[in-house]
Amino acid sequence: MFESQPIRKVYDNYQTLLNTNLTLTGWVRSIRTGAEVSFIDLSDGTFFKGVQIVVPSGIALDGISTGAAIQTNGTLIESPAAGQPFELKADSVTLVGASTPDYPLQKKRHTREYLRTIAHLRPKTNLFQAVFRVRSLASFALHQFFNERGFVYVHTPILTGADAEGAGEMFAVTTDGKEEFFGKPAFLTVSGQLNAEVFAQAFKNVYTFGPTFRAENSNTKRHAAEFWMLEPEIAFADLSVVIDVAYDMLQYAINYVLEHAPEEMAFLSEHVEKGLTDKLKAVAEAGVKTVTYTEAVELLQKSGQDFEFPVTWGDDLQTEHERYLAEVVYKGPVFVTNYPKDIKAFYMRLNEDGKTVAATDLLVPGIGELIGGSQREEREDVLVEKMQAQGIDPEHLAFYVDLRKYGTTPHGGFGLGFERLVMYLTGVDNIRDVLPFPRTVNHLDF
């Protein structure tokens, strides 16, 4: 009934399709009616740009308004209008699904805050067409990157009895006041890392990519209660391997999106963040730079900058510190390594100095930390001692400790908050605007 050409294919092949008969389906972005001819801007979601439908006066447009779904048939012709190579001269226009006069997405520009209140309609706007196309492409690019390198994709549990970070705020899973379904408390996972490490000791190179949850009562632009994490784990690897894989992955994702979403990236570079594509190209071409945490602290202390938060060895770097390092000192991406053990998770490998761990954060201009990783602690005795020092009962993670007994290897990995990557790729500065249906404090709509 609704056989039609995707608009993307029309753009890809319009020179061979000129003066041929086509059928298109989609939604009316706008409509201008006149005495002799009317114009419909039609979008079908397959391409960032729409097609102008030229409708002669003899064709009735009863019931067709902005937001309506239609099917149209006609001849593709060269367009006399600037900025569009072709248009469709309609022979027929059929209403498929009517809209109403109070359709919220009229021609005026709406704020992102308002559009969050109509999350079921915002994918129809230019901004969110671009954002969610980039999100889709970035997700595919990450899968393709690891698949091309022989990584095994592991689906790790969403329900868990353990906190991978050792200190995260977790959502409890209940059974309406009945007995514990699992015989003990259950939670939504904050990370798939510990489970991924199990498979890395069997398949060598693995990754997990799925939803994770944090019950942090935070309303910042960078926090959501439900978000996606990509977490590779690599056996027979030290921290240098982790750094190389992390940068190669970021480079791959940037280049893939720039190549496959040029229209979306041009729109975002013009309307969201000026110079966005140039910034991303510079990051993809910059290469790997590293600095130790101790060296970074010294650079910050000697910078002469009046930071809001004082820079002290032993404290975690704040976003303002991270951005200064990436934007001013290194003018590009930089990996900070060897953080103090007391500010990092129990599973990170203790360095020979006894004070730092083989951890790394990738800092990038415009955002600060984008990726966090480490070499994992493969020594059972050291791991247990670190867990106890952080108040974690080794018995609660017996499987994780047990891995160290049977053919353990030096290994490492990292975590990438996927929404943070999408924010970086699109220039959008609020995590609520890169999640299809954001879950934040006091918001569980749609």
C-alpha positions as CSV (number, residue, x, y, z in Angstrom):
1,M,0.0,0.0,0.0
2,F,2.8,2.5,0.9
3,E,5.6,1.5,-1.4
4,S,7.7,4.6,-1.9
5,Q,11.3,5.8,-2.4
6,P,13.2,6.8,0.7
7,I,14.2,10.5,0.4
8,R,17.8,9.5,1.2
9,K,17.9,7.4,-2.0
10,V,16.3,10.2,-4.0
11,Y,19.1,12.5,-2.9
12,D,21.7,9.9,-3.7
13,N,20.4,9.2,-7.2
14,Y,18.4,12.3,-8.1
15,Q,20.3,12.9,-11.4
16,T,19.2,9.5,-12.8
17,L,15.7,10.0,-11.3
18,L,15.0,13.4,-12.9
19,N,11.8,13.4,-15.1
20,T,10.7,10.0,-13.7
21,N,7.6,9.2,-11.7
22,L,8.1,8.7,-7.9
23,T,6.0,8.0,-4.9
24,L,7.1,9.5,-1.6
25,T,5.6,9.1,1.9
26,G,6.4,11.2,5.0
27,W,5.3,14.0,7.3
28,V,4.5,17.6,6.4
29,R,7.1,19.9,8.0
30,S,5.3,23.0,6.6
31,I,2.7,23.9,4.0
32,R,2.2,27.1,2.0
33,T,-1.0,27.3,0.0
34,G,-1.6,29.6,-3.0
35,A,-4.2,30.3,-5.6
36,E,-2.3,28.5,-8.4
37,V,0.2,26.3,-6.6
38,S,1.0,25.1,-3.1
39,F,4.2,23.9,-1.5
40,I,4.8,21.2,1.0
41,D,8.0,20.5,2.8
42,L,8.1,16.8,3.2
43,S,10.3,14.8,5.5
44,D,10.4,11.0,5.9
45,G,13.2,10.7,8.5
46,T,15.6,8.8,6.1
47,F,17.6,12.0,5.3
48,F,18.3,15.2,7.1
49,K,16.9,17.3,4.2
50,G,13.3,17.1,3.0
51,V,11.8,17.4,-0.5
52,Q,9.7,20.3,-1.7
53,I,6.4,19.0,-3.2
54,V,4.9,21.4,-5.7
55,V,1.1,20.9,-5.8
56,P,-1.0,22.4,-8.6
57,S,-4.2,24.1,-7.7
58,G,-6.3,21.3,-9.1
59,I,-5.2,18.9,-6.4
60,A,-7.3,19.2,-3.2
61,L,-5.3,19.4,0.1
62,D,-8.3,19.0,2.4
63,G,-7.3,18.0,5.9
64,I,-3.6,18.3,5.1
65,S,-1.7,20.5,7.5
66,T,1.6,20.7,9.3
67,G,2.4,17.4,11.1
68,A,0.2,15.3,8.9
69,A,1.4,12.1,7.3
70,I,0.9,11.9,3.5
71,Q,1.6,9.9,0.4
72,T,2.3,11.8,-2.8
73,N,3.0,10.7,-6.4
74,G,4.5,12.8,-9.1
75,T,7.5,13.7,-11.4
76,L,10.9,14.6,-10.0
77,I,12.1,17.8,-11.8
78,E,15.0,20.2,-11.5
79,S,14.2,23.0,-9.0
80,P,14.5,26.7,-10.0
81,A,14.8,27.6,-6.4
82,A,18.3,28.1,-4.9
83,G,19.5,25.6,-2.3
84,Q,17.6,22.6,-3.6
85,P,18.6,20.5,-6.7
86,F,15.1,19.1,-7.3
87,E,11.4,19.1,-6.3
88,L,8.5,16.8,-6.9
89,K,5.7,18.1,-9.1
90,A,2.7,16.2,-7.6
91,D,0.0,14.4,-9.5
92,S,-1.7,13.3,-6.3
93,V,-1.5,13.9,-2.6
94,T,-3.2,11.5,-0.2
95,L,-3.8,12.1,3.5
96,V,-2.6,9.1,5.5
97,G,-2.7,10.5,9.1
98,A,-4.3,13.9,9.9
99,S,-2.8,16.4,12.2
100,T,-4.6,19.2,14.2
101,P,-4.3,23.0,14.2
102,D,-2.7,22.9,17.7
103,Y,0.2,20.7,16.5
104,P,3.0,21.9,18.8
105,L,5.8,22.0,16.2
106,Q,4.8,25.0,14.1
107,K,7.3,27.1,12.2
108,K,8.5,29.2,15.2
109,R,11.6,28.1,17.0
110,H,11.1,26.3,20.3
111,T,13.5,26.1,23.3
112,R,15.1,22.8,24.2
113,E,13.5,23.0,27.6
114,Y,10.1,23.1,26.0
115,L,10.9,20.3,23.6
116,R,11.8,18.1,26.5
117,T,8.1,18.3,27.6
118,I,7.1,16.8,24.3
119,A,9.8,14.2,23.9
120,H,7.4,12.1,21.8
121,L,7.4,14.8,19.1
122,R,10.9,16.4,19.3
123,P,12.5,13.8,17.0
124,K,10.6,15.5,14.2
125,T,12.7,18.8,14.6
126,N,15.9,19.5,12.8
127,L,18.0,19.6,16.0
128,F,16.9,16.2,17.2
129,Q,16.8,14.7,13.8
130,A,20.5,15.5,13.7
131,V,21.3,14.5,17.3
132,F,19.6,11.1,17.1
133,R,21.0,10.3,13.7
134,V,24.5,11.0,15.1
135,R,23.7,8.9,18.1
136,S,22.7,6.0,15.9
137,L,25.8,6.3,13.7
138,A,28.1,6.6,16.7
139,S,26.7,3.5,18.3
140,F,27.1,1.5,15.0
141,A,30.7,2.9,14.6
142,L,31.7,1.6,18.1
143,H,30.3,-1.8,17.4
144,Q,32.0,-1.9,14.1
145,F,35.3,-0.8,15.5
146,F,35.4,-3.6,18.0
147,N,34.0,-6.2,15.6
148,E,36.8,-5.4,13.1
149,R,39.4,-6.0,15.8
150,G,38.0,-9.4,16.9
151,F,36.4,-8.3,20.2
152,V,33.5,-10.4,21.5
153,Y,30.4,-8.5,22.4
154,V,29.2,-9.6,25.9
155,H,25.7,-8.9,27.2
156,T,26.3,-8.3,30.9
157,P,23.6,-8.4,33.5
158,I,21.4,-5.4,34.2
159,L,20.3,-6.9,37.5
160,T,23.1,-7.3,40.0
161,G,24.0,-7.9,43.6
162,A,27.3,-5.9,43.4
163,D,28.4,-2.3,43.0
164,A,31.3,-2.2,40.5
165,E,32.5,1.2,41.7
166,G,32.3,0.4,45.4
167,A,30.6,3.6,46.3
168,G,27.8,4.2,43.7
169,E,24.2,5.2,44.5
170,M,22.2,2.3,43.2
171,F,18.5,1.6,42.4
172,A,17.1,-1.2,44.4
173,V,14.9,-3.7,42.6
174,T,11.9,-4.8,44.7
175,T,9.0,-7.3,44.3
176,D,6.1,-5.2,45.8
177,G,6.9,-5.8,49.4
178,K,7.2,-9.6,49.0
179,E,10.2,-11.7,49.9
180,E,13.4,-11.0,48.0
181,F,13.0,-12.6,44.6
182,F,16.7,-13.5,44.5
183,G,17.0,-14.3,48.2
184,K,19.1,-11.1,48.7
185,P,18.9,-7.5,47.7
186,A,19.1,-6.8,44.0
187,F,20.0,-3.6,42.2
188,L,20.2,-2.1,38.7
189,T,23.8,-2.2,37.5
190,V,26.1,0.8,37.5
191,S,28.7,-1.0,35.3
192,G,29.2,-4.2,33.3
193,Q,32.9,-4.1,33.8
194,L,33.4,-6.8,36.5
195,N,31.3,-9.3,34.4
196,A,33.2,-8.3,31.2
197,E,36.5,-9.1,33.0
198,V,35.2,-12.7,33.4
199,F,34.9,-13.1,29.6
200,A,38.2,-11.3,28.9
201,Q,39.9,-14.1,30.7
202,A,38.4,-16.6,28.2
203,F,38.0,-14.6,25.0
204,K,41.0,-12.2,25.4
205,N,39.3,-9.1,24.0
206,V,35.7,-8.3,24.8
207,Y,33.4,-5.4,25.3
208,T,30.0,-4.7,26.8
209,F,27.6,-1.9,25.7
210,G,24.3,-1.3,27.4
211,P,22.2,0.7,29.9
212,T,23.5,1.5,33.3
213,F,21.9,3.3,36.2
214,R,23.0,5.7,39.0
215,A,20.6,6.9,41.7
216,E,22.4,10.2,42.2
217,N,20.2,13.1,43.2
218,S,21.9,15.4,40.7
219,N,20.3,17.9,38.3
220,T,23.4,18.9,36.4
221,K,23.6,19.0,32.6
222,R,25.9,15.9,32.7
223,H,23.9,13.5,34.9
224,A,21.1,11.2,34.2
225,A,19.7,8.2,36.1
226,E,19.8,6.0,33.1
227,F,22.5,6.1,30.5
228,W,24.6,3.8,28.3
229,M,28.1,2.7,28.9
230,L,30.6,1.1,26.6
231,E,33.3,-1.0,28.4
232,P,36.0,-3.0,26.7
233,E,38.3,-5.4,28.6
234,I,41.6,-6.5,27.1
235,A,43.6,-9.5,28.4
236,F,47.4,-9.6,28.2
237,A,47.5,-5.8,28.2
238,D,49.0,-3.0,30.3
239,L,47.9,0.6,30.6
240,S,49.6,1.7,27.3
241,V,47.5,-0.8,25.4
242,V,44.3,0.6,27.1
243,I,45.3,4.1,26.0
244,D,46.0,3.1,22.4
245,V,42.7,1.3,22.0
246,A,40.8,4.2,23.7
247,Y,42.2,6.8,21.3
248,D,41.9,4.6,18.2
249,M,38.2,4.0,19.1
250,L,37.5,7.8,19.6
251,Q,39.3,8.6,16.3
252,Y,37.3,5.9,14.5
253,A,33.9,7.1,15.9
254,I,34.7,10.8,15.0
255,N,35.7,9.9,11.4
256,Y,32.8,7.6,10.9
257,V,30.2,10.2,12.0
258,L,31.9,13.0,9.9
259,E,31.8,10.8,6.9
260,H,28.3,9.4,7.2
261,A,26.4,12.4,8.6
262,P,27.8,15.4,6.7
263,E,24.4,17.2,6.5
264,E,23.7,16.7,10.2
265,M,27.2,17.8,11.2
266,A,27.0,20.9,9.0
267,F,23.8,21.8,10.7
268,L,25.2,21.2,14.2
269,S,28.3,23.2,13.4
270,E,26.3,26.1,12.3
271,H,23.4,26.2,14.8
272,V,24.7,24.4,17.9
273,E,28.5,24.8,18.2
274,K,30.4,27.0,15.8
275,G,33.4,25.2,14.4
276,L,32.3,21.8,15.7
277,T,33.5,19.8,12.7
278,D,36.9,21.5,12.8
279,K,37.3,20.7,16.5
280,L,36.5,17.1,16.0
281,K,38.8,16.7,13.0
282,A,41.6,18.2,15.2
283,V,41.0,15.7,18.0
284,A,41.0,12.8,15.5
285,E,44.3,14.0,14.0
286,A,46.1,15.0,17.2
287,G,47.6,11.6,18.2
288,V,48.2,10.3,21.7
289,K,49.7,12.6,24.4
290,T,50.1,11.6,28.0
291,V,50.9,13.3,31.3
292,T,51.1,11.8,34.8
293,Y,48.6,13.1,37.4
294,T,51.6,14.4,39.4
295,E,52.9,16.4,36.4
296,A,49.4,17.7,35.6
297,V,49.0,19.0,39.2
298,E,52.4,20.8,38.9
299,L,51.3,22.3,35.6
300,L,48.1,23.5,37.1
301,Q,49.7,24.9,40.3
302,K,52.2,26.9,38.2
303,S,49.6,28.1,35.7
304,G,48.8,31.3,37.5
305,Q,45.1,30.6,36.9
306,D,42.5,31.5,39.5
307,F,40.6,28.2,39.7
308,E,37.4,27.9,41.6
309,F,38.7,24.7,43.2
310,P,42.3,24.7,44.5
311,V,44.7,22.2,43.0
312,T,46.1,19.8,45.5
313,W,47.9,16.5,45.1
314,G,45.6,13.8,46.2
315,D,42.4,15.5,45.2
316,D,40.5,14.6,42.0
317,L,40.8,17.0,39.1
318,Q,37.8,19.1,38.6
319,T,36.3,19.9,35.1
320,E,37.9,23.3,35.1
321,H,41.3,21.7,35.6
322,E,40.7,19.1,33.0
323,R,39.6,21.6,30.4
324,Y,42.6,23.9,31.1
325,L,44.9,21.0,30.5
326,A,43.2,19.9,27.3
327,E,42.4,23.4,25.9
328,V,45.3,25.6,27.1
329,V,48.3,23.3,27.9
330,Y,48.0,20.6,25.3
331,K,45.5,22.2,22.9
332,G,44.0,18.7,22.2
333,P,43.3,15.4,23.8
334,V,45.6,14.2,26.5
335,F,45.6,11.1,28.7
336,V,46.3,11.8,32.4
337,T,47.8,8.7,34.1
338,N,48.8,7.3,37.5
339,Y,46.2,8.8,39.8
340,P,46.5,8.6,43.6
341,K,45.1,5.3,44.8
342,D,42.8,6.8,47.3
343,I,40.6,8.6,44.7
344,K,40.3,5.6,42.4
345,A,38.4,2.3,42.4
346,F,39.6,-0.8,44.2
347,Y,40.1,-2.8,41.0
348,M,42.8,-0.5,39.6
349,R,46.4,-1.9,39.7
350,L,48.6,-0.5,42.4
351,N,51.8,1.0,41.1
352,E,55.3,0.2,42.5
353,D,55.3,3.5,44.4
354,G,52.5,2.3,46.6
355,K,50.7,5.6,46.2
356,T,49.3,5.6,42.7
357,V,47.4,3.3,40.5
358,A,47.7,2.6,36.8
359,A,44.6,4.6,35.9
360,T,44.0,7.0,33.0
361,D,41.4,9.6,32.0
362,L,41.2,11.0,28.5
363,L,40.6,14.7,28.6
364,V,39.4,16.5,25.5
365,P,38.8,20.2,24.7
366,G,35.3,21.5,25.5
367,I,34.3,18.8,27.9
368,G,37.1,17.6,30.1
369,E,37.0,13.9,30.9
370,L,35.5,11.7,28.2
371,I,37.0,8.2,28.9
372,G,38.2,6.6,32.2
373,G,40.2,3.4,32.3
374,S,42.9,1.5,34.0
375,Q,45.1,-1.6,34.1
376,R,43.2,-4.0,36.5
377,E,44.7,-5.4,39.6
378,E,45.5,-9.1,38.7
379,R,47.4,-9.9,42.0
380,E,44.9,-11.6,44.3
381,D,46.6,-10.6,47.6
382,V,46.9,-6.9,46.5
383,L,43.3,-6.9,45.3
384,V,41.9,-8.3,48.5
385,E,43.9,-5.8,50.6
386,K,42.7,-2.9,48.5
387,M,39.1,-4.1,48.8
388,Q,39.3,-4.4,52.6
389,A,40.9,-0.9,52.8
390,Q,37.9,0.5,50.9
391,G,35.4,-1.3,53.1
392,I,34.4,-3.9,50.5
393,D,33.9,-7.4,51.7
394,P,35.8,-9.7,49.2
395,E,33.1,-12.4,49.8
396,H,30.6,-10.2,48.1
397,L,32.7,-10.3,45.0
398,A,34.0,-13.8,45.4
399,F,33.8,-14.6,41.7
400,Y,36.0,-11.5,40.9
401,V,38.6,-12.5,43.4
402,D,38.5,-16.1,42.2
403,L,39.5,-15.1,38.7
404,R,42.9,-14.2,40.0
405,K,43.5,-17.9,41.0
406,Y,43.2,-19.6,37.7
407,G,45.5,-18.4,34.9
408,T,45.1,-14.7,35.5
409,T,46.8,-12.2,33.2
410,P,47.7,-8.6,33.2
411,H,44.6,-6.9,31.7
412,G,42.9,-3.6,31.5
413,G,40.0,-1.7,30.1
414,F,38.0,1.6,30.1
415,G,34.6,3.0,30.3
416,L,33.0,5.5,27.9
417,G,29.8,7.2,28.9
418,F,28.0,7.0,25.5
419,E,25.9,10.1,26.1
420,R,29.0,12.1,26.9
421,L,30.4,11.0,23.5
422,V,27.2,12.0,21.7
423,M,27.3,15.4,23.5
424,Y,30.9,15.9,22.3
425,L,30.1,14.8,18.7
426,T,27.0,17.1,18.5
427,G,28.0,20.1,20.6
428,V,24.8,19.7,22.6
429,D,25.7,20.6,26.2
430,N,22.8,18.8,28.1
431,I,22.6,15.1,28.5
432,R,18.8,15.4,28.5
433,D,19.0,16.4,24.8
434,V,21.0,13.4,23.6
435,L,18.9,10.7,25.4
436,P,15.7,9.8,23.5
437,F,13.7,9.7,26.8
438,P,15.8,11.1,29.6
439,R,15.4,9.8,33.1
440,T,16.4,12.3,35.7
441,V,15.4,13.3,39.3
442,N,11.6,13.6,39.5
443,H,11.3,12.9,35.7
444,L,10.0,9.5,34.6
445,D,7.8,10.6,31.7
446,F,7.0,9.0,28.3
